């Protein structure tokens, strides 16, 4: 989440940290391992990456540790990390590691001078769930030169829910209401939404209805036949796509015909790649609104291109969780989709929005060159 926030999180207060997690992720996690990476400068730390994965079963723990300790946290320059395990013992992951690295909110953290960066393995409380995983994480982060500030467990991240520290049995308490914290207020003021679950995010990008999808599939086939018969001009397609964005930004309602023609225009990779640049400008939110509307109605495989645009826009805003669920639509429709593959790799590697914006600029340049070459041939 790239909106600057003035909220501060006190790292000496584990309850406050836990209450912040849903807002840093964008949804309330369950059955999850959450890592809060910090980049510190003197007395001030900034959350540079929030990463969530399913709690891994024993057979995947080692690969998870290798990924976490040598991947996104190192790439994003984190020098300290807070580890949060959410869920009862034995709950959580049902498959190989995977997660949503989040280009995090610019919320500040006040370092806890009493936090221990290298607790002895014997200090892990045997009664707290997932202790073996926590021990492995300690080893991995120590090898990567990243200090572990806190290791906290909670069954659920809800107001009044109990939490415990792994390395200090008396360290325990109840979670304050996540909706009444300073960070919550700052997020609301910035227009960001925190969902109650990841399922709510998935529902947001799910097909509107089978009937709508079937109707759009039939109408797209008819439009494609007309385009093949009459011939298409890439400039007309570019104009159609950008007109749809401008009208959305102006608050105009697009008809179904308008939306279908935008979706058809995006089938041309050159048009789609030129539309990446909209996420870098003032019309970014209008474009994202249009992409979201199309994602809910578009049939497969056409949904892949617009879902990838939605994922890209969300990623640049720091909404890694939204980007991830949009990419799930891409992967279901077209597993080998080039832009979808690039964005998934960016998420898994913790590439920053700034780095990704440079990729978009290159894609736009290439698309324009392809159009010019076609015209000159």
C-alpha positions in Angstrom: 0.0 0.0 0.0 1.8 3.1 -1.2 -0.3 5.8 0.5 1.9 7.5 3.1 0.6 6.9 6.6 1.4 8.8 9.7 0.5 5.9 12.0 3.2 4.5 14.3 3.4 0.9 15.6 5.2 0.3 18.9 7.3 -2.8 18.5 7.4 -3.4 22.2 3.6 -4.0 22.1 2.9 -7.4 20.6 -0.8 -6.9 20.7 -0.5 -3.7 18.7 1.6 -5.5 16.1 -1.0 -8.3 15.8 -3.8 -5.7 15.4 -1.8 -4.1 12.5 -1.3 -7.3 10.5 -4.8 -7.3 8.8 -4.3 -3.7 7.6 -0.7 -4.4 6.4 -1.9 -7.4 4.4 -5.3 -6.0 3.3 -7.2 -8.9 4.9 -7.4 -10.9 8.1 -5.3 -14.0 7.7 -6.1 -17.5 9.1 -3.8 -20.6 9.1 -0.9 -18.3 8.1 2.7 -17.5 8.7 3.1 -13.7 8.4 6.5 -11.9 8.2 6.8 -8.2 8.8 10.1 -7.0 7.3 11.6 -3.7 8.5 14.2 -1.5 7.2 15.7 0.5 10.1 17.4 3.8 10.1 18.5 4.9 13.6 15.6 5.0 15.9 13.0 4.7 13.1 12.0 1.6 11.2 9.7 1.3 8.2 7.8 -1.8 7.2 9.2 -2.6 3.7 7.5 -5.9 3.1 4.6 -7.9 4.6 4.6 -11.5 3.5 2.0 -14.2 4.1 2.1 -17.9 3.3 0.0 -20.8 4.5 1.3 -22.5 7.5 3.4 -25.3 5.9 3.1 -29.0 6.8 6.3 -30.6 8.1 7.4 -31.9 4.7 7.5 -28.4 3.2 9.0 -26.5 6.1 12.6 -26.6 4.9 11.7 -25.3 1.4 9.6 -22.6 3.0 12.6 -21.5 5.2 14.9 -21.5 2.2 12.5 -19.3 0.3 11.8 -16.9 3.1 15.4 -16.4 4.3 17.0 -16.0 0.9 14.2 -14.4 -1.1 11.9 -11.4 -0.8 13.2 -10.1 2.6 16.8 -9.9 1.4 15.8 -8.4 -1.9 13.8 -5.6 -0.2 16.6 -4.8 2.2 14.9 -5.8 5.4 17.4 -6.0 8.3 14.8 -7.0 11.0 11.8 -9.2 10.9 8.7 -9.9 13.1 7.3 -13.4 12.8 3.6 -14.0 13.4 2.0 -17.5 13.3 -1.8 -17.5 13.1 -3.7 -20.7 13.7 -3.9 -23.8 15.9 -1.3 -26.4 15.9 -1.6 -28.7 12.9 -3.8 -26.2 11.0 -2.9 -24.2 7.9 -1.1 -25.2 4.8 -2.2 -28.0 2.6 0.4 -27.8 -0.1 3.7 -26.4 -1.2 4.8 -22.9 -0.1 3.2 -19.9 -1.7 2.3 -16.5 -0.6 1.6 -12.8 -1.2 4.6 -10.6 -0.7 3.1 -7.2 0.0 4.7 -3.9 -1.0 3.7 -2.6 2.4 2.1 0.5 3.8 4.5 3.3 4.7 3.7 2.8 8.4 6.5 3.5 10.8 7.7 1.3 13.6 9.4 2.4 16.8 12.1 -0.2 17.6 11.9 -2.0 20.9 15.3 -1.8 22.5 14.6 -4.8 24.6 13.8 -7.1 21.7 16.2 -10.0 21.5 17.5 -10.6 18.0 19.2 -14.0 18.7 17.2 -16.0 21.3 18.6 -19.3 22.2 16.7 -22.3 20.8 16.0 -23.6 24.3 13.9 -20.4 25.0 11.1 -21.5 22.7 8.0 -22.2 24.8 7.1 -25.8 24.0 3.4 -25.1 24.7 3.0 -22.6 21.9 1.9 -24.1 18.5 4.3 -24.3 15.5 7.4 -24.1 17.6 9.5 -26.3 15.3 8.8 -24.0 12.4 9.8 -21.0 14.5 13.1 -22.7 15.3 13.8 -23.3 11.7 13.0 -19.7 10.9 15.5 -18.4 13.5 18.2 -20.4 11.8 17.3 -19.2 8.4 17.2 -15.5 9.2 20.3 -15.7 11.3 22.2 -17.1 8.3 20.8 -14.3 6.2 21.9 -11.7 8.7 18.4 -10.6 9.5 17.5 -9.9 13.2 14.3 -11.4 14.6 12.6 -8.9 16.8 9.5 -10.8 17.8 8.0 -14.2 17.4 4.3 -14.2 18.3 1.5 -16.7 18.1 -2.3 -16.1 18.0 -5.1 -18.5 17.2 -7.1 -15.8 15.4 -6.5 -12.1 14.8 -9.7 -10.8 16.4 -10.4 -8.3 19.2 -9.8 -9.9 22.5 -8.1 -12.9 21.0 -5.2 -14.3 23.1 -1.6 -14.1 22.0 1.7 -15.5 23.3 5.4 -14.9 22.6 7.5 -17.9 21.7 10.6 -17.0 23.7 9.1 -15.6 26.9 6.3 -17.6 28.6 5.0 -14.6 30.7 4.8 -12.5 27.5 1.1 -12.8 26.6 -2.1 -10.8 26.3 -5.2 -10.0 24.3 -5.3 -8.4 20.9 -6.9 -4.9 20.8 -9.6 -4.3 18.2 -7.9 -4.1 14.8 -10.6 -1.7 13.6 -9.9 0.8 16.4 -6.2 1.3 16.1 -4.3 4.3 14.8 -3.3 2.4 11.7 -6.9 1.4 11.0 -7.9 5.1 11.1 -5.0 6.0 8.8 -5.9 3.3 6.3 -9.5 4.3 6.3 -8.6 7.9 5.7 -6.4 6.9 2.7 -9.3 5.0 1.2 -7.8 1.6 1.7 -10.1 -1.4 2.6 -9.2 -4.2 4.9 -11.2 -7.3 4.1 -12.3 -9.8 6.8 -10.8 -12.7 4.9 -8.9 -13.6 1.7 -12.1 -15.3 0.5 -13.7 -11.8 0.3 -10.9 -10.7 -2.0 -11.4 -13.8 -4.2 -15.2 -13.1 -4.4 -14.5 -9.6 -5.5 -12.8 -10.9 -8.7 -15.0 -14.0 -9.2 -17.3 -14.3 -12.2 -20.5 -12.3 -11.7 -22.7 -15.3 -12.9 -22.6 -18.2 -15.3 -25.4 -16.6 -17.4 -23.4 -13.3 -17.8 -20.2 -15.1 -18.7 -22.0 -17.3 -21.3 -23.7 -14.3 -22.9 -20.4 -12.4 -23.1 -18.7 -15.4 -24.7 -21.4 -15.6 -27.4 -21.2 -11.9 -28.1 -17.4 -11.9 -28.2 -17.5 -14.6 -30.8 -19.8 -12.5 -32.9 -17.6 -9.5 -32.5 -14.5 -11.5 -33.4 -16.2 -12.7 -36.6 -17.1 -9.2 -37.6 -13.5 -8.0 -36.9 -12.0 -10.8 -39.0 -14.3 -10.0 -41.8 -13.9 -6.3 -41.8 -10.3 -6.1 -40.7 -9.0 -4.4 -37.6 -6.8 -1.4 -37.0 -4.7 -1.4 -33.9 -5.1 2.4 -33.5 -8.9 1.9 -33.3 -8.4 -0.7 -30.6 -6.1 1.6 -28.6 -8.6 4.4 -29.0 -11.4 2.1 -27.8 -9.5 1.0 -24.7 -8.4 4.5 -23.7 -11.9 6.0 -24.4 -13.3 3.4 -22.0 -10.8 4.5 -19.3 -11.6 8.2 -19.9 -15.3 7.7 -19.7 -15.0 5.7 -16.5 -12.9 8.4 -15.0 -15.6 10.9 -15.9 -18.2 8.9 -14.1 -20.0 7.8 -17.3 -21.6 4.4 -17.4 -20.3 2.1 -20.2 -22.9 0.0 -22.0 -22.3 -3.7 -22.4 -21.3 -3.1 -26.0 -18.7 -0.6 -24.8 -17.3 -3.0 -22.3 -17.2 -5.9 -24.8 -15.3 -3.7 -27.3 -12.8 -2.7 -24.7 -12.3 -6.4 -23.7 -11.9 -7.3 -27.4 -9.3 -4.5 -27.9 -7.3 -5.9 -25.0 -6.9 -9.2 -26.8 -4.2 -7.5 -28.8 -1.1 -7.7 -26.6 0.2 -4.4 -27.9 -3.0 -2.7 -26.8 -2.8 -4.4 -23.4 0.8 -3.4 -22.9 0.1 0.2 -23.8 -2.6 0.2 -21.1 -0.1 -0.8 -18.5 1.1 2.8 -18.5 -2.3 4.0 -17.2 -1.4 2.5 -13.8 1.4 5.1 -13.7 -0.8 8.1 -14.1 -3.8 10.0 -12.8 -6.3 7.7 -14.4 -5.0 4.6 -12.6 -8.0 4.1 -10.3 -10.5 4.6 -13.1 -8.7 2.0 -15.2 -8.6 -0.4 -12.2 -12.3 0.1 -11.7 -12.9 -0.7 -15.4 -10.6 -3.8 -15.3 -12.4 -5.1 -12.2 -15.8 -4.7 -13.9 -14.5 -6.6 -16.9 -12.9 -9.3 -14.9 -16.2 -10.2 -13.3 -18.0 -10.6 -16.7 -15.3 -11.8 -19.1 -15.2 -15.4 -20.2 -12.1 -17.6 -20.5 -9.6 -17.2 -22.1 -10.3 -13.5 -22.7 -10.4 -12.7 -19.0 -6.7 -13.4 -18.7 -5.5 -10.1 -20.3 -7.8 -7.8 -18.3 -7.1 -9.8 -15.0 -3.4 -9.3 -15.6 -4.0 -5.5 -16.0 -5.9 -5.6 -12.7 -3.1 -7.5 -11.0 -0.5 -5.0 -12.3 -2.5 -2.0 -11.2 -3.1 -3.5 -7.7 0.6 -4.4 -7.4 1.7 -0.9 -8.2 -0.6 0.4 -5.4 1.0 -2.0 -3.0 -2.1 -4.2 -2.8 -0.2 -7.5 -3.2 -3.1 -9.6 -1.9 -5.5 -8.2 -4.6 -2.8 -8.7 -7.2 -2.5 -12.3 -6.2 -6.2 -13.2 -6.4 -6.4 -11.4 -9.8 -3.5 -13.6 -10.9 -5.4 -16.7 -9.9 -8.0 -15.8 -12.5 -5.2 -15.3 -15.1 -3.6 -18.7 -14.2 -6.9 -20.5 -14.3 -7.7 -19.2 -17.8 -4.2 -19.2 -19.4 -1.5 -20.7 -17.3 1.3 -19.7 -19.7 0.1 -16.0 -19.9 3.4 -14.0 -20.2 2.3 -11.0 -18.2 0.7 -13.1 -15.6 3.8 -15.2 -15.2 6.0 -12.1 -14.9 3.7 -10.7 -12.2 3.6 -13.9 -10.2 7.4 -14.0 -10.3 7.5 -10.4 -9.1 5.3 -11.3 -6.2 7.3 -14.3 -5.2 10.6 -12.5 -5.4 9.4 -9.4 -3.6 10.1 -7.0 -6.5 9.1 -3.5 -5.5 6.4 -1.5 -7.3 9.1 1.0 -8.5 11.1 -1.8 -10.1 7.9 -3.2 -11.7 7.0 0.2 -13.1 10.2 0.2 -15.1 9.2 -3.2 -16.6 5.9 -1.6 -17.6 7.6 1.3 -19.3 9.8 -1.1 -21.3 6.7 -3.2 -22.3 4.9 0.0 -23.5 8.0 1.0 -25.6 8.1 -2.4 -27.2 4.4 -2.3 -28.0 4.7 1.1 -29.7 7.7 -0.2 -31.7 5.8 -3.2 -32.8 3.0 -1.0 -34.1 5.4 1.2 -35.9 7.2 -1.7 -37.5 3.8 -3.1 -38.7 2.9 0.2 -40.2 6.2 0.5 -42.1 6.2 -3.0 -43.5 
